[in-house]
Amino acid sequence: MKMKKSSWRKCHKWLGIAFCFFMLMFGISGIVLNHRHWYGNVNVSRNCLPETFRFERWNNGLLRGTLAAGDSVLVYGAGGVFATDSTAKSFRDFSAGMPEGADARNVRAVVKTPSGMLFALSPFNVYRLCNGRWSEVSAPFSSGDRGTDMTVKGDTLVVLSRSKVYTAVPPYTHFEEHELKAPEGYDGKVSLFRTVLLLHSGELFGVPGKVVVDILGILMIFFCLSGIVIWLSGHGRMPAVFRVAYRCHELLGRKTIVVTLLLCLTGWALRPPLLIALVRCTVPAVPYSSLDSGNAWHDKLRMIRWDRAEGDWLVSTSEGFFSMEDLDDVPVREEKAPPVSVMGLNVLERENGEWLAGSFSGMYRWNRERSSSVDAVTGKPAEKTSGAPFGKLAVAGYSRDFACGGFFTTWYEGTEAIPQPSRFSGLPMSLWQLALEVHTGRIYTFLCGAEVLVYIFVAGLLSVIVLWSGWKIRRRTTGRKNGRR
C-alpha cells in the first residue's frame, strides 16, 4: 500500500529525531576514521570510557605476546611494552623512546636477534632498543601500508606489512623489499568486502574519494543539526535562521540523496549478517582504484613464521595459509589449515611439534605433517570454516615465558594466569580507535552480545529510511519552473 505524504513526513520527523544522535556520531567518527595520520598522537584515557574498554586481566589486546630477554620477560600489546620477571611479581614500563600516541605503542611483535638486539613493531614503525630506549628505524612501509608482524630467521630480521615482506641483515640499517609472487590459480579478483569497505571510506579512489566522503560526513552532521533546529522552530512563523536551515536542509538533501544513500548502504553491508557473504565473494578490482594493483597480495598479509621442521615459510593471509621454501618462490596454499576469523590471526606459535593458531574464531593445534588440526581447548577436530567474526573464544594473545606455563588471553575475559597491575587499567586509547568503537556501535554498552553485531545492520536500515522519507516529502520545483503544478 502506498504511503501518504503525511505519513512519510511523520516518519522522517520522529524517526529522524529519535535516531539523530546516532547519525551525528556516524558522521563525526567517520571523518576521524578517514584521517588516522592526523590523530595518531591524540589519546583518550580509558578511565573516561565505559568499564568494558578498560584493561582488566590483560584483556582488550593488552597482552598480545611475550618475549624472554635475559632475566626479564617483555609483555607487549595494545598498551606498549612492559618488563617483569618469570614470576610476574611486578611490572615496569618498557616503552621509553616510543612516541606517546597510543597508535604508536600498539605493539604487534617484539623479537630478539642471535646477537641479542631487540626490535619492536607497531603498525607504523619499527623500533630498535638502544641503551634502554627504543629508537625508530627507518620504516620500510610504502604510503598507506601498515606493519602486521615480525620474526627472525637466523640473523635476518623479517618484517611483514599488509602487502609485502621486508628483510634486513646486520647492521639492520637497510630493508630489502619482497613482493610475493601470485599463487597458482590467481585470477586478479579481490574481496567484495574489501571493495565495499573502501568504497564506504572513499579510499577506493584515493585522496579525492576520501575528500568526497568527508564532505558527505559533514553533510550528515549538518542534516542532523539543521533537522533539530527545524524541529525546535515549531509550526509558527520561523525566524530567518530557521528558514535558512530549512531551505539548506531540503536543498542539500534533495541534491545528494543518491550519494548519501550509497554511503549508508555500504556501511550497512559491512557488519553481520551481510559481512559473511561479502567476505566469501570475490569480484574484479575496480579499474584505476586502490585495489587495482599488480601485487597479488595487496592488503592481504597478516603473519609470517619460519617452520624449521618443514623447511619453509608459513604465511597467514586473508585468503588462508600459504607456504614457500624461499620468499621468491610461488606460495602454495595449505589446504587443511585451521579456521581463522575474518578479523585475522593473533597467535601463531610453534609448540611441541605443532602450531598454535589463535584468532577470534578460537585456538587450534595444527599438525602440518599430518594435515590435521584440533580445538586446543576441547580436543575436537577443527571445523572447516571460521564461522562468525567473533567466535565463542576470541583469542587475542599467547605466552609461554612465565613460570606458570603456557597460556592464552581472550579479548573479553583476558587471563587469570598472571596478575595485571591495576594502574594499567586506564592506559590511553587513541582517538582513532575510539572513533572506530563509536562507528561500529561498541561504545554503546547498553548493547550487549549479539545486539552489538546487529547494531550496524539495524542502524543502516534506519538511516536509509530517514533519508528516503526526506526524499519522499521533498518540495517539487521542476513543474513550477516549467509553468506546471
C-alpha positions in Angstrom: 0.0 0.0 0.0 1.3 3.4 -1.0 2.1 5.7 2.0 0.7 9.2 2.1 3.0 12.2 2.1 1.8 13.0 5.6 2.9 9.5 6.8 6.3 10.0 5.2 6.6 13.3 6.9 5.8 11.9 10.3 8.3 9.1 9.7 11.0 11.5 8.7 10.4 13.8 11.6 10.1 11.4 14.5 12.5 8.7 13.3 15.0 11.4 12.4 14.7 13.0 15.9 15.0 9.6 17.6 18.0 8.5 15.6 19.6 11.9 15.2 22.3 11.4 17.9 23.5 8.1 16.3 23.6 9.6 12.8 25.6 12.5 14.2 28.1 10.1 15.8 28.4 8.3 12.5 29.3 11.5 10.7 31.9 12.7 13.3 33.5 9.3 13.9 33.7 8.6 10.1 35.6 11.8 9.5 38.1 10.9 12.2 38.5 7.4 10.9 39.3 8.7 7.4 42.4 10.6 8.7 44.2 8.3 11.1 47.6 10.1 10.4 46.1 13.3 11.7 45.1 11.9 15.1 47.9 9.4 15.7 49.2 11.2 18.8 45.9 12.1 20.3 45.0 9.9 23.2 41.9 9.4 25.3 42.1 7.9 28.8 40.2 4.7 29.2 39.2 5.9 32.7 36.8 8.3 30.8 35.2 5.4 28.9 32.8 2.6 29.9 34.3 -0.1 32.0 34.3 -2.6 29.2 37.0 -0.6 27.5 39.4 -0.6 30.4 42.2 -3.1 30.7 41.3 -5.9 33.2 43.2 -9.2 33.4 45.1 -8.4 30.2 42.0 -8.2 28.1 41.4 -6.0 25.1 44.7 -7.0 23.5 46.9 -5.6 26.3 48.9 -8.9 26.2 49.4 -9.9 22.6 52.6 -11.8 23.2 55.8 -12.1 25.4 59.5 -12.5 24.9 62.1 -13.7 27.3 65.1 -11.4 27.3 67.8 -12.3 29.8 66.3 -12.2 33.3 63.3 -10.3 32.1 60.1 -11.1 30.3 58.8 -8.5 28.0 55.0 -8.2 27.7 53.7 -6.4 24.6 50.4 -5.4 23.1 47.9 -2.5 22.9 49.5 -0.6 25.8 53.1 -0.8 24.7 55.9 -2.9 26.2 56.3 -3.8 29.9 59.1 -5.7 31.7 58.8 -8.2 34.5 60.3 -11.5 35.6 59.2 -15.0 35.1 57.0 -14.8 38.3 55.2 -11.6 37.2 55.5 -10.1 40.6 56.0 -6.5 39.4 55.9 -4.7 36.1 57.6 -1.6 34.8 57.0 0.4 31.7 59.5 -0.5 29.0 58.2 1.8 26.2 60.7 4.7 26.7 61.6 6.3 23.4 58.4 5.3 21.6 56.0 8.2 20.7 53.3 8.9 23.3 50.5 8.2 20.9 48.6 5.0 21.7 48.7 4.1 18.0 52.5 4.2 18.0 52.5 2.0 21.1 50.2 -0.6 19.8 53.0 -3.2 19.5 52.4 -6.1 17.2 55.6 -8.0 17.8 58.9 -8.0 19.8 61.8 -10.1 18.6 65.4 -10.8 19.6 68.3 -11.4 17.1 71.0 -14.0 17.8 73.3 -11.2 18.8 70.8 -10.0 21.4 69.4 -7.0 19.7 65.7 -6.3 20.4 63.3 -4.9 17.8 59.6 -4.0 18.2 56.9 -3.4 15.6 53.8 -1.2 15.6 51.5 -0.6 12.6 53.6 2.4 11.5 57.1 2.0 13.0 59.9 -0.4 13.5 61.8 0.2 16.7 65.3 -0.9 17.9 66.3 -0.9 21.6 69.4 1.1 22.2 70.7 1.8 25.8 67.4 1.0 27.3 65.3 3.2 25.0 63.5 2.4 21.7 64.5 4.4 18.7 62.7 4.4 15.3 64.3 2.5 12.5 63.6 4.0 9.0 60.2 2.3 8.4 60.2 0.4 5.1 56.5 0.6 4.5 55.1 2.3 1.5 52.5 5.0 1.8 49.2 3.7 3.2 50.8 0.3 4.2 50.9 -1.0 7.7 53.1 -3.4 9.7 51.4 -6.6 10.8 54.1 -9.0 12.0 57.8 -9.5 12.6 60.1 -12.5 13.1 63.7 -13.6 12.9 65.3 -16.4 10.9 69.0 -16.7 11.8 70.4 -13.2 11.8 67.8 -12.0 9.3 65.1 -9.6 10.6 61.8 -10.2 8.7 59.0 -7.6 8.8 55.6 -8.2 7.3 53.3 -5.5 6.1 49.8 -5.9 4.8 51.2 -6.1 1.3 54.9 -7.0 1.3 57.7 -8.7 3.1 60.9 -6.8 4.2 64.2 -8.3 5.3 67.3 -6.8 6.9 70.6 -8.2 8.0 73.2 -6.8 10.3 73.6 -3.9 11.0 69.8 -3.6 10.2 70.0 -0.2 8.5 68.5 -1.2 5.2 65.5 -3.3 4.3 65.1 -5.3 1.2 61.6 -5.4 -0.3 60.0 -8.6 -1.4 56.7 -8.7 -3.3 55.4 -12.2 -3.1 54.5 -14.0 -6.3 50.9 -14.7 -7.2 49.7 -18.2 -6.1 48.6 -20.8 -8.7 45.1 -20.0 -10.0 45.3 -16.4 -9.1 42.6 -14.5 -11.2 43.2 -11.0 -10.0 39.9 -10.8 -8.2 39.6 -9.0 -4.9 37.3 -9.4 -1.8 33.9 -7.9 -2.2 34.0 -7.0 1.4 37.2 -5.0 0.9 35.7 -3.3 -2.1 32.6 -2.2 -0.2 34.7 -1.1 2.8 37.0 1.1 0.7 34.0 2.5 -1.2 32.4 3.4 2.1 35.5 5.2 3.3 36.3 6.7 -0.1 39.8 5.1 -0.1 38.8 3.1 -3.2 39.5 6.2 -5.2 42.4 7.6 -3.2 42.5 11.1 -1.7 39.7 12.5 -4.0 37.4 9.7 -2.8 38.2 10.4 0.9 37.5 14.1 0.4 34.1 13.3 -1.1 33.3 11.0 1.8 34.5 13.7 4.3 32.1 16.1 2.6 29.3 13.6 3.0 30.2 13.2 6.6 29.9 16.9 7.1 26.6 16.9 5.3 25.3 14.2 7.6 26.3 16.3 10.6 24.6 19.3 9.0 21.4 17.3 8.3 21.2 16.3 12.0 21.8 19.7 13.4 19.6 21.6 11.0 16.9 19.0 11.5 16.9 19.7 15.2 16.8 23.4 14.5 13.8 22.9 12.2 12.0 20.8 14.8 12.6 23.3 17.6 11.2 26.1 15.4 7.7 24.5 15.7 4.9 25.3 13.3 4.7 29.1 13.8 6.4 31.8 11.9 10.1 30.8 11.6 12.8 33.3 12.4 15.3 33.9 9.5 17.9 31.5 10.8 15.3 28.7 10.9 14.1 29.5 7.4 17.7 29.3 6.1 18.3 26.0 7.9 15.1 24.6 6.4 16.0 25.7 2.9 19.5 24.3 3.1 18.3 21.1 4.7 15.8 20.5 1.9 18.0 21.6 -1.0 21.2 19.7 0.0 19.2 16.6 1.0 17.5 16.6 -2.4 20.7 17.1 -4.4 22.8 14.5 -2.6 20.2 11.7 -2.0 22.0 9.2 -4.3 25.4 9.5 -2.7 24.1 9.7 0.9 22.0 6.6 0.4 25.1 4.9 -1.1 27.1 5.8 1.9 24.5 4.4 4.3 24.0 1.2 2.3 27.7 0.4 2.0 28.2 0.9 5.8 25.1 -1.2 6.4 26.6 -4.1 4.5 29.9 -4.2 6.5 28.5 -5.9 9.5 26.8 -9.3 10.1 24.9 -10.9 8.5 25.9 -9.4 5.2 29.6 -9.2 6.2 29.9 -13.0 6.0 28.5 -13.1 2.4 30.8 -10.2 1.3 33.9 -11.9 2.7 33.2 -15.1 0.8 32.7 -13.3 -2.5 35.3 -12.0 -4.9 34.9 -9.6 -7.7 37.2 -8.0 -10.3 39.0 -5.0 -9.0 37.5 -1.6 -9.9 39.8 -0.2 -12.7 42.2 2.5 -11.6 41.1 2.1 -7.9 43.4 1.5 -5.0 42.5 -2.2 -5.3 43.6 -2.3 -8.9 47.1 -3.4 -8.0 49.7 -5.6 -9.7 50.5 -7.0 -6.3 48.5 -10.2 -5.8 48.9 -9.9 -2.0 47.9 -6.2 -1.7 46.4 -5.7 1.8 46.2 -9.5 2.4 49.2 -10.5 4.5 48.9 -11.0 8.3 51.5 -13.2 10.0 54.7 -15.0 8.9 56.9 -17.7 10.6 59.8 -19.9 9.5 58.9 -23.6 10.0 62.1 -25.3 10.8 60.5 -28.8 10.7 59.1 -28.3 7.2 61.9 -26.0 6.0 59.6 -23.3 4.6 57.9 -20.0 5.3 54.4 -20.2 6.6 52.3 -17.1 5.9 48.8 -16.3 7.2 46.8 -14.2 4.8 43.2 -13.1 4.4 43.0 -15.8 1.7 44.2 -18.6 4.1 47.6 -20.1 4.9 50.3 -20.4 2.3 53.9 -21.7 2.4 57.1 -21.4 0.3 60.6 -22.6 0.7 62.0 -19.1 -0.3 60.4 -15.7 -0.4 61.0 -15.7 -4.2 59.1 -18.9 -4.7 55.4 -19.2 -5.7 53.3 -19.5 -2.5 51.4 -22.8 -2.2 48.1 -23.0 -0.4 47.8 -25.1 2.8 44.6 -27.0 2.1 44.0 -28.4 5.6 44.7 -25.4 7.8 42.8 -24.4 11.0 39.9 -21.9 10.7 40.8 -18.2 11.2 38.4 -15.4 11.9 38.0 -12.7 9.2 39.4 -10.4 11.8 42.8 -12.0 11.3 45.3 -14.2 13.1 46.6 -13.2 16.6 48.7 -16.2 17.6 51.0 -18.4 15.5 53.5 -20.2 17.7 55.4 -23.5 17.4 54.8 -25.8 20.4 55.6 -29.5 20.9 55.9 -30.1 17.1 52.6 -28.4 16.3 51.5 -24.9 15.5 49.2 -23.0 17.8 46.9 -20.8 15.7 44.7 -18.4 17.6 42.1 -15.8 16.4 38.7 -14.6 17.3 37.5 -18.0 16.0 39.3 -19.9 18.8 42.6 -21.6 19.4 43.7 -24.6 17.4 46.6 -27.1 17.4 47.8 -27.6 13.8 49.9 -30.6 12.8 51.2 -29.7 9.3 52.8 -33.1 8.9 49.6 -34.9 9.5 47.4 -32.2 7.8 45.2 -32.1 10.9 44.1 -29.5 13.4 42.1 -29.8 16.6 40.5 -27.3 19.0 43.2 -26.6 21.7 40.5 -26.4 24.4 38.1 -29.2 23.6 40.4 -31.5 21.6 37.7 -31.9 18.9 38.5 -31.8 15.2 38.6 -28.2 13.9 35.7 -27.0 11.9 36.3 -26.5 8.2 35.0 -22.8 8.2 35.8 -20.0 10.6 32.1 -19.0 11.2 31.2 -15.7 12.7 33.9 -12.9 13.0 33.7 -13.3 16.8 33.5 -17.0 17.9 32.9 -18.4 21.3 36.6 -18.0 22.2 38.1 -14.7 21.0 41.8 -15.4 21.4 43.9 -12.2 21.5 47.4 -13.3 22.7 49.6 -16.0 24.0 52.6 -16.5 26.3 54.9 -19.4 27.4 57.6 -17.4 29.1 56.3 -17.4 32.7 56.8 -19.9 35.4 53.1 -20.8 35.3 53.5 -22.3 31.9 51.8 -21.5 28.5 48.5 -19.7 28.4 46.4 -17.6 26.1 44.4 -14.4 26.6 41.0 -13.6 25.2 39.7 -10.3 24.1 36.9 -10.0 26.6 38.0 -12.1 29.7 41.7 -11.8 29.4 43.5 -14.3 31.6 44.0 -15.2 35.3 47.4 -16.8 34.7 49.4 -13.7 35.7 48.2 -10.6 37.6 47.7 -7.3 35.8 48.7 -4.1 37.7 45.6 -2.0 38.4 47.4 1.1 37.1 47.3 -0.4 33.6 43.5 -0.2 33.6 43.3 3.4 32.3 46.1 3.3 29.8 45.2 5.5 26.9 43.3 4.6 23.7 43.9 6.5 20.5 41.3 8.9 19.3 41.2 7.0 16.1 40.4 3.7 18.0 37.7 5.5 20.0 36.2 6.7 16.7 36.2 3.1 15.5 34.4 2.0 18.6 31.8 4.7 18.1 31.3 4.0 14.4 30.8 0.2 15.0 28.5 0.8 18.0 30.7 -1.0 20.5 30.8 2.2 22.6 27.1 1.9 23.4 27.4 -0.5 26.3 23.7 -0.9 26.6 24.0 -3.1 23.6 25.4 -6.4 24.6 26.2 -9.8 23.0 24.6 -10.3 19.6 23.0 -6.9 19.8 26.3 -5.2 19.1 26.8 -7.4 16.0 23.4 -6.4 14.5 23.6 -2.7 15.5 25.1 -1.5 12.2 22.6 -3.6 10.3 19.7 -2.0 12.1 21.2 1.5 12.2 21.9 1.3 8.4 18.3 0.4 7.7 17.1 3.3 9.9 19.5 5.7 8.2 18.2 4.7 4.8 14.6 5.1 5.9 15.3 8.6 7.3 17.0 9.7 4.1 14.3 8.2 1.8 11.4 9.6 3.8 13.1 13.0 3.4 13.2 12.5 -0.3 9.6 11.5 -0.4 8.5 14.8 1.2 10.8 17.0 -0.9 9.5 20.1 -2.5 8.9 19.5 -6.2 10.2 22.5 -8.1 10.6 21.2 -11.6 7.0 21.5 -12.6 6.8 25.1 -11.4 9.8 26.1 -13.4 8.0 24.8 -16.5 4.8 26.6 -15.6 3.1 23.4 -14.4 1.7 22.4 -10.9 
